Amino acid sequence: MAENSIDTKQKKEPDSESDQMSEVLWWFSTAIKELIEVCTVDRNRYKILGSAMLFTWLYATLAWGYFWSTNSDSPFLFVSLGIFMGGFVLSIDRVLVSSINKKRTNIVAIALRVVMALCIGAFLAQPIILFIFSSDIDREVPILLDKKLAEKKIEVEQVYQSRKDELLANKKKLDDELKEKSELAIEKQNDYLKEIDGTGGSGKFGIAGIAKAKQNGYMIAKDNLDKMQKDSKTELEKITKELDEINAKVTKSVSDFEKTLDGKGFLIKKEALQSLFDKDKTHGLQNQYYLLMVILTLFELIPIISKLFMSSGAYDTKVALREDFEMKVATLESEKEFKEKERELI
């Protein structure tokens, strides 16, 4: 007897598990348990529909989880957000599926549901596609980051370029004036030296007459050079200091920007994928992307397509009859309440 009771328990346990699983799938398919469990044919149909809903929920959860993982290093955060957003997508899918009435078909309403599902599917496809191409994207990201760093440097330099050009122009002007006066002083010195050694224009040897005049000219040119060197030294130091400050600001700004370029984030990965498309002259990668995009987007349409192509059965009839019955009951109760209130007023 004990063995028989054990066998009976063992036989009941699988049935219980099967019933629980059926209830879960019916819940996913938005079927009413009390009505569906007595419909032999529709029970299996709605299990299949529930399986499709379960698949899209898992698909949405994984897609959102990977999406958040590209922006966060915390497993707790991106797993929690993935489950939350997956549940949100499931709620929308349940609303879309439950609102499809086989007895009252509306083409416009169905088209709107399909468009909404396509939009959700198109977005969910993006993280999955990035995951599929992750190895290629990871190789492209550093190249893209270097390009962004170079672009940032150019942008920052352009901010200070007008002031930098002005400072460099002033520096060049001072350098040119110093060079001019230096060359003039050297020229005067050479003329003076030639005059005193007898190789000059007068042909006389020694410091006298013209040589003395050229000496004075040389001394004046040298004094002017010394004075300008002294006066321009302070100005050149100011210019050099300001140029160094500008270069330091540019370097710091670029360095700060570089710290933010960690290669993480959904958009940088998406941009890296686009960069790969631009480099792919055969368009093989891009064609593969579009094919995957269509397939993954259609995943979101599976529950709606299943419900639309599912033939009307006993369950739909029971739902319609139950709805009519409840509406009649509600109408009778409303009339009864109205009559009671009418009597109270009389």
Helices and strands as residue ranges (DSSP letters): H 2-28, H 33-36, H 40-69, H 75-98, H 107-132, H 134-196, H 210-260, H 266-279, H 284-299, H 302-309, H 314-345
